[in-house]
Amino acid sequence: MRFGGHQTFAIRDGWLYKGLRLAMEDPERLGDPELPDWLGVGKNMAKAIHHWLLATGLAERDPAGGTNTRVLQPTAFGRLIWSRDRYFLMPGTWWAVHIQLIHRPEHAYSWHWFFNHFSATRFERPVAAEALRRHLDSTGERMPSSHTLDRDLNCLLRSYAASVPREQGDPEEAMECPLSELGLLLHSRQSGFFHLNRDLKPIPFHLFGYALAYAMERFRSAGSTANHDLSLTELTHGPNAPGRVFALNAEATYEVIANYEAQRLLRIDGQVGERIVRIDAFPSHEWLGRYYDASALAEGEAA
């Protein structure tokens, strides 16, 4: 598990494009001491961009350079994003980035913990910090310093929290992480409380499928069947399940799935004591590709 690496900087608009561009066009420069100059940012920000490329799964260490090399190469995910939405303009791209973060405890353990294990909906920062420390203590892993954990948790909260009420002219608003636009977390300026939004959200169907397929590829053996048959409980509470990834409670998870069924995108079968959801077992990259295809088609029809 990994904490830090981001130098306390949450992802900023344009950072992933800048880093992915180097990974695609001149990967050796990602290991160059002059990386800040190539990226046009300060030294610590360059380190943060390097970290976020790894943590979001857009790039990986070049195996030719050994396990500790700073030279990165694009992953299949990174190449797909570069070909379909290199400027990170579409909501589905940021949902995919969010999904990747949660599945990479080796680079962003706090993200994996927060969405898979933290149960509070309304909380203050110290409560979340103590819950993270208790969780790590229960795993038996080597405990990082409190300072390291606090910095990591603060970065996570800044990544997702949209502050309310918004203040016009506040320079911090202009530097909000694009992940805050997903509507997962709100922060009250007045009370200091955070609120995890577990209600219904406008999640593109193909990103729901992508989240499910990617979780099964990462942590389960991929089957060759034409469909996945999963219970509503599994989709809501299972490790890295869509309900956890998208912060949906059981009611919201069912409502999302029912909306998809109404559009004939999946099927819900009645079973004794449990409803089973049947969804196509496409590979994750195909789900994401279909999202971009559908978005392009909708844009063309609108024009």
N, C-alpha and C positions, 0 to 999 in steps of 0.2 A: 504494500500500500504506500501511496505517496501523498505527502502534504506539501504545499508551497510550490515553488517553481515559477509561480506567476508574479513574484516580486510585489504582491498585493494589488496588482492591476487586473481588474476584470477585462474581458474582451471589449475592445472599442470598435466602433464602426470603421471598416476599411482595413483592420489589422489582418484578418484571416485572408483577405484578397492579396494583400502585400506579401504575406508569408507564403501562401500557396503559389503565387506567381513565381517566386524564387525556386520553390520545390519543383515546379514544372519546367522552368526555363534554365535555371542555373543553380542546381542543388548544392554545389560545392560552396557557394557563398553563405549558405546557412551555417557552415562550420567556420567561416572566416572571422577573424578578430574584428574586421571592419564591417561586420553585419549591421551595426547601427546606421552606418552611412548608407548602405545599400537599401535599408528599409526607410530611412529618413526619420528616425526616431532616436530617443536617448538610449543609453546603454542598458538601463534596467528594463525599459520598454521592449527593446530588442530581445532580451532574455525572456520576457513575458510572452512575446509573439512566438518565439521558438517553443516554449512550453505549451502554449495553446494549440499549436499545430499537432503536437503529440497527443495532448489530452482530448482533442476533438476527433482524433482518428483520421485527420486529413493527410498526415504524413507519418513516416516511421523512420527509425534510424537506418541508414544505409548499411546493410549487412557486410559490405566489403570493408567498412571502416571499423568493425568491432563493436562490442556492446556499449562502449562509452563514447562513440563518435558523436559529434554534433552535426555532422552532415546528414541531412534528411532527404528522403525521396517520397514522392506522393504515393499514397495508398490507392487502391481501386476506388474507394469512397472519394478521395481527394480528386482523382481524375474525372469521376462522374460529375462532381460539383463544378469543376473547372469547365467541363464541356457544356453544362446545362444552366448554371447560374453562378458564374465566377465572381460576380459582384455582390453576391449574397443579398439579393433584393427580395426573394420570395419567402413568405412565411414558412412554407414546407421545408426550405433549406435550413432555417433556424430550428425547426422541430427536429430535423435529422441531426443537427449539431448537438442539440440537447440530449437526444437519445444516445449518441455516441459518448458524450461526457459521462452519463450515468453508468455506462457499461465499461468504464475504464478506471477501476479502482487503483490500478498500478500507476496512474497519473493524477487522478482526481478522486481520492477515496471519500472525501467529505460529500461530494455530489452523489456518489453511490449510496452512502449512508443516509443522506437527507431524504431522498425519494423512496428508498426501500425500507428504512427502519424507523425513521422519526415519525411519531404518530400525532404530535400536537398540530392543531389547526391554527390556534391563536397563541402566540408566545412572545416572550421578550428574548433578546439576544443572549443574556446569561443562562436562561433556561435551556436554550438549544446547545450552548457550549457545554453545559454540565451533562446533558443527555449524550453528547458525542463522546465525552470523556468516559462516562459509564459504559457506553457501548464498546469502546476500545479496550477498557479494562476487562470486560467479559470475554473478549476474544483471546486474551493471553498474549497478544502481540506487544512488541516493545512500544511503550507509550512515548510519543513525541512530547516536547515541552508544551506547557500551557500557552506560552507566547506563540508557538508555531500553530497550534490548533486554533487559537483565537484569530490569528491572521487569516488562516485558511477559511474559517467559517465566515468571517467578515467579507471576504472576497466572494464567497458563494452568495451571501445575502445581497450584496451589492449587484451581483450578476443578474438576479431575477426580480428584485424588489422595485416596484414602481411606487414612488413616494406620493402620498396624498395628504393634504391638497398640494397640487403642483404650484410652484411659485414662478411667475413670469420673470424672465431675465436672470434666473439662477444659473450660473455657469456650469454647475454640476449636472443639471438636467441635460445639457448638450453632450455630456460624456457618459450618459447611461449606456449600459451594455444592451445590445440589441435583443438579448434573451429576455429582457424585462418586458418586451412587447408581446410575449407569449401569454401574459395574463396569469401567471402561476402564483405570484407573490405580491402582496401589497404591504406597504410600510406606512404607518400613521406618524406623521411628523409631530403631532400633538401628544399622543400617548406613548410613542416609542414601540408600540406593539407591531408585530408582523402577523399577517394573516395569509395562510396557505389556501388558495382558492381550489377547493375540491369539488366545485360545481361543474355544470356542463360547459364545455368550451367548443369553439368551432374548429374541430380537428379534422383535417382532410382525411378521407377514408384511406387513401393510399399510404398516409403516414401512420395510421393505426395499424395497417397491415405490415408496414416496414418495421414498426416497433416490435410487433409480435414475431416476425420472421427473424429479426436480428437477435432478439433474446434467445430464440431457439437455436440459432446457429452458434452463438457464443457459449451457451451454458448447457445445451442439451445436444444429443446426437440428432443430426438432421435426417429426417425421414424422406422417403421417396414417394409418399402417398400424394394423391391429388388434393387432399384437404387436411386442415387441422381441425380436430374436434375438441373443443375446450369448454369447460363449465364456466358459468358466470363467476363463480368463486375464484377459479384459476385466473381468469382475465382481470379480476379486481385485485386480488391479494397475493398472487404468485410472485416469486422473485423476478424483478424487472418486467413484470406484466404491464400491459398498456394502462391498467388502472393506476399503477404506481408511477409509471413514467409520466403520465399526463395529470397526475394528482386528482384522480376522480374517485369519489366515494361510490358505494355499490349502486345507489340510485342513479347517479350520473353516468356510470359505466353502462348500465342497462339502457338508459335513455339514448346514449350515443349509438349503441348497438341496434336498438329498435329503429332509430332514424336510418341507419345503414340498411336494415332489412326492408324498410318501407321503400327504399330506392332500389331494392333487389340486388344489393351489393354483397350480401351474405345471407345465411339462413339460420334461424333459431328453431331447434327441434325441442319438443317437449319430452322430458324424461321424468320418471318418478322422483319427486323431491328436488329436482335440479334441471335447469334448462341448459341445453348444449348448443354452443355456437359453432357453426361450420363455416370455415373461411378458407379460401384457396391457399395452398401451400407454395406460393411463389418464393423464390430466393429474395433476400432483402434488397439487393441491387435492382431487381426487376420491379419491385414495389415502388422504389424511389424513381426509377425511370418512367414508370407509368404515371406517377404524379406529375412529372414535367411534361409528359405527352398530353395529359388531360388539361393541364394549365395552358399549354400552347394552343390546344384545340378550342378551349373556352375563349381565349384571347382573340383567336382568329374569327370565331363566330360573332364576338362582340364588335369587332371592327367591320 
